Amino acid sequence: QVQLVESGGGLVQPGGSLRLSCTASGFTFSNYAMQWYRQAPGKQRELVAAIGTIGGSIGYGDSVKGRFTISRDNAKNTVYLQMNSLKPEDTAVYYCAARRNPSEYWGQGTQVTVSS
């Protein structure tokens, strides 16, 4: 069975840092591009970051560029999102997704709250 499990969310102060992890099982992780999305209440789901199968192709949404870093460790079936200089506007549920046409898998999400 396919599983994507996010972890590392929580409450952090503005300007702080947090690292999210997403660990996959039930499919060949190294064959899938990985992405991080986020969604705040009443807002559209937003692409935060994406990384290719071996980490050679990386992209970020404009709102997080320069502050967030995506990486992956195929030996551990895990993708990471390092978040620095966090702002209240970053508050959302963060989801990881795995994609290899025609397959698409999603995790359950982890809550990130940025507040003083």
N, CA, C and O atoms as a DFTB+ gen file, in Angstrom:
464 C
 N C O
     1  1       0.832      -1.178       0.000
     2  2       0.000       0.000       0.000
     3  2       0.882       1.249       0.000
     4  3       1.926       1.302       0.651
     5  1       0.427       2.245      -0.750
     6  2       1.171       3.484      -0.876
     7  2       0.932       4.360       0.342
     8  3      -0.206       4.543       0.774
     9  1       2.017       4.904       0.895
    10  2       1.916       5.837       2.001
    11  2       2.915       6.970       1.839
    12  3       4.065       6.751       1.456
    13  1       2.463       8.187       2.136
    14  2       3.320       9.355       2.274
    15  2       2.989       9.977       3.620
    16  3       1.846      10.370       3.854
    17  1       3.968      10.073       4.503
    18  2       3.735      10.537       5.859
    19  2       4.600      11.753       6.135
    20  3       5.827      11.664       6.170
    21  1       3.942      12.899       6.333
    22  2       4.640      14.140       6.661
    23  2       4.867      14.248       8.161
    24  3       4.079      13.740       8.958
    25  1       5.951      14.915       8.535
    26  2       6.230      15.180       9.935
    27  2       7.054      16.459      10.045
    28  3       7.588      16.951       9.051
    29  1       7.152      16.991      11.258
    30  2       7.971      18.154      11.517
    31  2       7.217      19.461      11.662
    32  3       7.823      20.490      11.961
    33  1       5.912      19.445      11.456
    34  2       5.131      20.656      11.624
    35  2       4.984      21.029      13.089
    36  3       5.333      20.257      13.981
    37  1       4.461      22.229      13.320
    38  2       4.264      22.704      14.672
    39  2       4.157      24.205      14.725
    40  3       3.950      24.866      13.707
    41  1       4.299      24.741      15.928
    42  2       4.224      26.178      16.179
    43  2       5.622      26.767      16.251
    44  3       6.487      26.248      16.957
    45  1       5.840      27.856      15.516
    46  2       7.136      28.520      15.499
    47  2       6.920      30.032      15.453
    48  3       5.922      30.506      14.910
    49  1       7.860      30.785      16.026
    50  2       7.768      32.243      16.031
    51  2       8.194      32.829      14.691
    52  3       8.992      32.222      13.977
    53  1       7.667      34.009      14.341
    54  2       8.142      34.681      13.129
    55  2       9.656      34.832      13.144
    56  3      10.249      35.172      14.168
    57  1      10.275      34.573      11.992
    58  2      11.723      34.596      11.886
    59  2      12.392      33.277      12.204
    60  3      13.591      33.121      11.973
    61  1      11.643      32.331      12.727
    62  2      12.188      31.043      13.091
    63  2      12.301      30.091      11.921
    64  3      12.003      30.445      10.780
    65  1      12.740      28.867      12.221
    66  2      12.963      27.841      11.213
    67  2      12.285      26.544      11.595
    68  3      12.034      26.275      12.770
    69  1      11.992      25.744      10.582
    70  2      11.362      24.450      10.774
    71  2      11.772      23.568       9.603
    72  3      11.934      24.059       8.486
    73  1      11.942      22.270       9.846
    74  2      12.222      21.330       8.772
    75  2      11.135      20.275       8.715
    76  3      10.899      19.557       9.687
    77  1      10.476      20.185       7.569
    78  2       9.473      19.165       7.325
    79  2      10.094      17.962       6.637
    80  3      11.020      18.101       5.837
    81  1       9.580      16.780       6.953
    82  2       9.996      15.546       6.299
    83  2       8.773      14.833       5.751
    84  3       7.678      14.941       6.304
    85  1       8.964      14.108       4.666
    86  2       7.918      13.261       4.104
    87  2       8.558      11.943       3.713
    88  3       9.423      11.904       2.837
    89  1       8.140      10.869       4.354
    90  2       8.696       9.545       4.105
    91  2       7.693       8.696       3.338
    92  3       6.521       8.616       3.706
    93  1       8.164       8.065       2.268
    94  2       7.309       7.317       1.352
    95  2       7.529       5.819       1.481
    96  3       8.611       5.362       1.850
    97  1       6.481       5.064       1.170
    98  2       6.575       3.615       1.112
    99  2       5.520       3.082       0.153
   100  3       4.533       3.760      -0.133
   101  1       5.732       1.864      -0.343
   102  2       4.756       1.222      -1.213
   103  2       4.931       1.489      -2.693
   104  3       4.117       1.032      -3.496
   105  1       5.966       2.215      -3.078
   106  2       6.276       2.461      -4.486
   107  2       7.759       2.777      -4.614
   108  3       8.450       2.971      -3.613
   109  1       8.244       2.827      -5.849
   110  2       9.664       3.078      -6.085
   111  2       9.924       4.579      -6.027
   112  3       9.765       5.292      -7.017
   113  1      10.322       5.036      -4.862
   114  2      10.454       6.458      -4.577
   115  2      11.364       7.175      -5.573
   116  3      11.049       8.283      -6.006
   117  1      12.477       6.563      -5.939
   118  2      13.467       7.211      -6.795
   119  2      12.965       7.473      -8.216
   120  3      13.602       8.224      -8.955
   121  1      11.845       6.876      -8.614
   122  2      11.268       7.105      -9.936
   123  2      10.271       8.258      -9.977
   124  3       9.738       8.574     -11.040
   125  1      10.012       8.890      -8.834
   126  2       8.981       9.908      -8.727
   127  2       9.563      11.276      -8.422
   128  3      10.424      11.418      -7.553
   129  1       9.084      12.285      -9.147
   130  2       9.322      13.662      -8.747
   131  2       8.517      13.954      -7.485
   132  3       7.427      13.413      -7.299
   133  1       9.053      14.805      -6.625
   134  2       8.402      15.128      -5.359
   135  2       8.114      16.621      -5.285
   136  3       8.873      17.447      -5.792
   137  1       6.994      16.945      -4.637
   138  2       6.566      18.330      -4.505
   139  2       6.033      18.587      -3.100
   140  3       5.519      17.685      -2.439
   141  1       6.166      19.832      -2.660
   142  2       5.509      20.317      -1.458
   143  2       4.471      21.360      -1.847
   144  3       4.751      22.277      -2.618
   145  1       3.268      21.206      -1.301
   146  2       2.181      22.165      -1.452
   147  2       1.759      22.652      -0.069
   148  3       2.068      22.029       0.946
   149  1       1.053      23.770      -0.050
   150  2       0.448      24.219       1.192
   151  2      -0.928      24.803       0.912
   152  3      -1.211      25.271      -0.191
   153  1      -1.778      24.766       1.934
   154  2      -3.123      25.310       1.816
   155  2      -3.552      25.915       3.146
   156  3      -3.565      25.240       4.176
   157  1      -3.900      27.192       3.109
   158  2      -4.445      27.884       4.257
   159  2      -5.967      27.904       4.150
   160  3      -6.498      27.805       3.045
   161  1      -6.685      28.030       5.275
   162  2      -8.149      28.053       5.233
   163  2      -8.677      29.126       4.292
   164  3      -8.255      30.281       4.356
   165  1      -9.604      28.739       3.416
   166  2     -10.203      29.669       2.479
   167  2      -9.333      30.053       1.301
   168  3      -9.731      30.895       0.496
   169  1      -8.154      29.457       1.175
   170  2      -7.228      29.798       0.106
   171  2      -7.033      28.613      -0.836
   172  3      -7.305      27.467      -0.480
   173  1      -6.562      28.910      -2.035
   174  2      -6.222      27.874      -3.003
   175  2      -4.951      27.148      -2.569
   176  3      -4.086      27.726      -1.910
   177  1      -4.854      25.885      -2.945
   178  2      -3.633      25.146      -2.700
   179  2      -2.510      25.725      -3.557
   180  3      -2.703      26.010      -4.738
   181  1      -1.346      25.893      -2.955
   182  2      -0.225      26.580      -3.579
   183  2       0.985      25.658      -3.663
   184  3       1.345      25.006      -2.683
   185  1       1.608      25.608      -4.831
   186  2       2.860      24.869      -4.980
   187  2       3.985      25.644      -4.315
   188  3       4.212      26.815      -4.619
   189  1       4.687      24.980      -3.405
   190  2       5.761      25.607      -2.647
   191  2       7.120      25.299      -3.254
   192  3       7.937      26.199      -3.446
   193  1       7.366      24.018      -3.560
   194  2       8.665      23.592      -4.058
   195  2       8.529      22.263      -4.769
   196  3       7.610      21.493      -4.487
   197  1       9.443      21.991      -5.693
   198  2       9.443      20.744      -6.442
   199  2      10.873      20.297      -6.689
   200  3      11.787      21.116      -6.787
   201  1      11.055      18.980      -6.789
   202  2      12.382      18.421      -7.004
   203  2      12.272      17.188      -7.884
   204  3      11.362      16.378      -7.707
   205  1      13.183      17.039      -8.822
   206  2      13.201      15.908      -9.729
   207  2      13.672      14.635      -9.061
   208  3      13.996      14.622      -7.874
   209  1      13.705      13.560      -9.841
   210  2      13.925      12.225      -9.283
   211  2      15.263      12.052      -8.580
   212  3      15.352      11.321      -7.594
   213  1      16.302      12.714      -9.071
   214  2      17.615      12.606      -8.437
   215  2      18.083      13.934      -7.852
   216  3      19.246      14.072      -7.474
   217  1      17.184      14.904      -7.779
   218  2      17.498      16.168      -7.149
   219  2      18.155      17.189      -8.046
   220  3      18.592      18.233      -7.563
   221  1      18.242      16.921      -9.350
   222  2      18.919      17.820     -10.265
   223  2      18.062      18.948     -10.817
   224  3      18.590      19.897     -11.397
   225  1      16.755      18.859     -10.647
   226  2      15.829      19.873     -11.134
   227  2      14.991      20.351      -9.965
   228  3      14.212      19.582      -9.401
   229  1      15.145      21.624      -9.594
   230  2      14.502      22.186      -8.406
   231  2      13.828      23.500      -8.756
   232  3      14.364      24.306      -9.517
   233  1      12.644      23.706      -8.191
   234  2      11.950      24.963      -8.378
   235  2      11.180      25.356      -7.135
   236  3      10.819      24.503      -6.325
   237  1      10.922      26.676      -6.980
   238  2      10.225      27.214      -5.812
   239  2       9.165      28.212      -6.236
   240  3       9.295      28.890      -7.255
   241  1       8.116      28.289      -5.434
   242  2       7.162      29.362      -5.605
   243  2       7.781      30.700      -5.231
   244  3       8.673      30.770      -4.386
   245  1       7.296      31.765      -5.873
   246  2       7.879      33.087      -5.647
   247  2       7.802      33.527      -4.186
   248  3       8.693      34.227      -3.705
   249  1       6.760      33.130      -3.485
   250  2       6.560      33.585      -2.118
   251  2       7.559      32.995      -1.128
   252  3       7.711      33.520      -0.026
   253  1       8.244      31.909      -1.502
   254  2       9.180      31.260      -0.586
   255  2      10.613      31.261      -1.092
   256  3      11.520      30.826      -0.382
   257  1      10.828      31.738      -2.293
   258  2      12.157      31.729      -2.898
   259  2      13.151      32.492      -2.032
   260  3      12.890      33.620      -1.614
   261  1      14.283      31.870      -1.770
   262  2      15.307      32.471      -0.930
   263  2      15.175      32.135       0.535
   264  3      16.093      32.402       1.309
   265  1      14.050      31.552       0.941
   266  2      13.823      31.214       2.337
   267  2      13.694      29.706       2.570
   268  3      14.090      29.206       3.623
   269  1      13.143      28.982       1.594
   270  2      12.901      27.545       1.729
   271  2      13.859      26.769       0.833
   272  3      14.291      27.262      -0.209
   273  1      14.188      25.543       1.253
   274  2      15.044      24.656       0.472
   275  2      14.458      23.255       0.464
   276  3      14.183      22.684       1.519
   277  1      14.267      22.698      -0.733
   278  2      13.797      21.327      -0.871
   279  2      14.988      20.417      -1.166
   280  3      15.910      20.806      -1.883
   281  1      14.964      19.211      -0.613
   282  2      16.000      18.227      -0.881
   283  2      15.396      16.836      -0.748
   284  3      14.293      16.682      -0.224
   285  1      16.118      15.822      -1.223
   286  2      15.630      14.455      -1.086
   287  2      16.777      13.507      -0.833
   288  3      17.913      13.759      -1.236
   289  1      16.468      12.413      -0.162
   290  2      17.415      11.342       0.100
   291  2      16.747      10.057      -0.364
   292  3      15.927       9.483       0.352
   293  1      17.098       9.606      -1.561
   294  2      16.437       8.433      -2.127
   295  2      16.729       7.159      -1.338
   296  3      15.913       6.237      -1.335
   297  1      17.871       7.095      -0.674
   298  2      18.194       5.932       0.140
   299  2      17.261       5.810       1.339
   300  3      17.048       4.712       1.853
   301  1      16.705       6.934       1.785
   302  2      15.785       6.949       2.921
   303  2      14.333       7.130       2.505
   304  3      13.455       7.222       3.362
   305  1      14.067       7.183       1.202
   306  2      12.710       7.405       0.685
   307  2      12.070       8.645       1.304
   308  3      10.893       8.629       1.667
   309  1      12.843       9.709       1.421
   310  2      12.388      10.892       2.142
   311  2      12.690      12.171       1.367
   312  3      13.765      12.324       0.787
   313  1      11.722      13.084       1.369
   314  2      11.913      14.429       0.849
   315  2      11.768      15.409       2.012
   316  3      10.951      15.200       2.908
   317  1      12.570      16.485       1.993
   318  2      12.608      17.455       3.076
   319  2      12.248      18.844       2.564
   320  3      12.411      19.153       1.383
   321  1      11.757      19.669       3.475
   322  2      11.562      21.083       3.199
   323  2      12.104      21.869       4.381
   324  3      11.499      21.890       5.453
   325  1      13.248      22.517       4.180
   326  2      13.832      23.385       5.197
   327  2      13.234      24.774       5.037
   328  3      13.337      25.373       3.966
   329  1      12.612      25.290       6.086
   330  2      11.924      26.573       6.052
   331  2      12.602      27.525       7.022
   332  3      12.632      27.279       8.228
   333  1      13.145      28.612       6.492
   334  2      13.816      29.631       7.292
   335  2      13.083      30.964       7.170
   336  3      12.275      31.161       6.263
   337  1      13.375      31.867       8.088
   338  2      12.786      33.211       8.079
   339  2      11.276      33.157       7.934
   340  3      10.699      33.856       7.100
   341  1      10.645      32.335       8.736
   342  2       9.212      32.091       8.600
   343  2       8.389      33.326       8.939
   344  3       8.737      34.109       9.822
   345  1       7.286      33.474       8.210
   346  2       6.364      34.592       8.356
   347  2       4.981      34.072       8.715
   348  3       4.668      32.918       8.421
   349  1       4.139      34.897       9.348
   350  2       2.770      34.457       9.626
   351  2       2.025      34.001       8.371
   352  3       1.173      33.116       8.454
   353  1       2.328      34.583       7.222
   354  2       1.696      34.192       5.969
   355  2       2.049      32.776       5.527
   356  3       1.399      32.231       4.635
   357  1       3.061      32.175       6.132
   358  2       3.426      30.793       5.835
   359  2       2.546      29.787       6.565
   360  3       2.644      28.586       6.313
   361  1       1.695      30.254       7.459
   362  2       0.810      29.362       8.208
   363  2      -0.130      28.631       7.252
   364  3      -0.850      29.259       6.476
   365  1      -0.117      27.298       7.315
   366  2      -0.909      26.475       6.402
   367  2      -0.711      25.013       6.768
   368  3       0.142      24.669       7.586
   369  1      -1.515      24.162       6.146
   370  2      -1.240      22.734       6.147
   371  2      -0.331      22.445       4.961
   372  3      -0.626      22.838       3.833
   373  1       0.766      21.763       5.219
   374  2       1.749      21.444       4.190
   375  2       1.620      19.978       3.793
   376  3       1.579      19.092       4.647
   377  1       1.555      19.735       2.482
   378  2       1.384      18.400       1.928
   379  2       2.556      18.046       1.019
   380  3       3.069      18.907       0.305
   381  1       2.981      16.791       1.039
   382  2       3.901      16.320       0.020
   383  2       3.140      15.487      -1.003
   384  3       2.130      14.856      -0.690
   385  1       3.647      15.499      -2.224
   386  2       3.050      14.748      -3.317
   387  2       4.140      14.082      -4.134
   388  3       5.220      14.642      -4.323
   389  1       3.848      12.884      -4.616
   390  2       4.740      12.130      -5.492
   391  2       4.087      12.008      -6.858
   392  3       2.903      11.686      -6.953
   393  1       4.860      12.266      -7.933
   394  2       4.292      12.230      -9.284
   395  2       5.192      11.490     -10.259
   396  3       6.391      11.752     -10.354
   397  1       4.582      10.563     -10.977
   398  2       5.181       9.892     -12.120
   399  2       4.029       9.433     -12.997
   400  3       3.372       8.437     -12.695
   401  1       3.782      10.159     -14.083
   402  2       2.615       9.896     -14.915
   403  2       2.461       8.420     -15.218
   404  3       3.422       7.759     -15.612
   405  1       1.229       7.886     -15.032
   406  2      -0.006       8.581     -14.664
   407  2      -0.306       8.600     -13.167
   408  3      -1.419       8.948     -12.773
   409  1       0.656       8.235     -12.331
   410  2       0.405       8.087     -10.902
   411  2       0.616       9.402     -10.161
   412  3       1.487      10.196     -10.516
   413  1      -0.187       9.618      -9.133
   414  2      -0.087      10.778      -8.270
   415  2      -0.506      10.366      -6.867
   416  3      -1.614       9.866      -6.670
   417  1       0.373      10.572      -5.893
   418  2       0.103      10.199      -4.512
   419  2       0.253      11.411      -3.612
   420  3       1.092      12.279      -3.853
   421  1      -0.571      11.462      -2.568
   422  2      -0.591      12.588      -1.624
   423  2      -0.514      12.107      -0.188
   424  3      -1.058      11.058       0.158
   425  1       0.167      12.884       0.648
   426  2       0.163      12.640       2.068
   427  2      -1.020      13.306       2.750
   428  3      -1.820      13.979       2.100
   429  1      -1.132      13.118       4.060
   430  2      -2.239      13.662       4.838
   431  2      -2.024      15.103       5.268
   432  3      -2.984      15.789       5.621
   433  1      -0.793      15.570       5.245
   434  2      -0.490      16.944       5.592
   435  2      -0.009      17.105       7.025
   436  3      -0.282      16.271       7.888
   437  1       0.713      18.196       7.260
   438  2       1.167      18.558       8.596
   439  2       0.976      20.063       8.788
   440  3       1.286      20.856       7.899
   441  1       0.465      20.444       9.956
   442  2       0.142      21.843      10.236
   443  2       1.394      22.620      10.618
   444  3       2.173      22.188      11.468
   445  1       1.576      23.776       9.977
   446  2       2.619      24.728      10.348
   447  2       1.941      26.029      10.749
   448  3       1.173      26.599       9.974
   449  1       2.225      26.499      11.958
   450  2       1.660      27.749      12.455
   451  2       2.791      28.679      12.855
   452  3       3.627      28.329      13.688
   453  1       2.816      29.869      12.256
   454  2       3.841      30.869      12.536
   455  2       3.171      32.015      13.282
   456  3       2.380      32.760      12.703
   457  1       3.485      32.157      14.558
   458  2       2.814      33.133      15.401
   459  2       3.673      33.450      16.613
   460  3       4.416      32.600      17.102
   461  1       3.562      34.684      17.093
   462  2       4.246      35.078      18.311
   463  2       3.388      34.838      19.545
   464  3       3.822      35.120      20.662
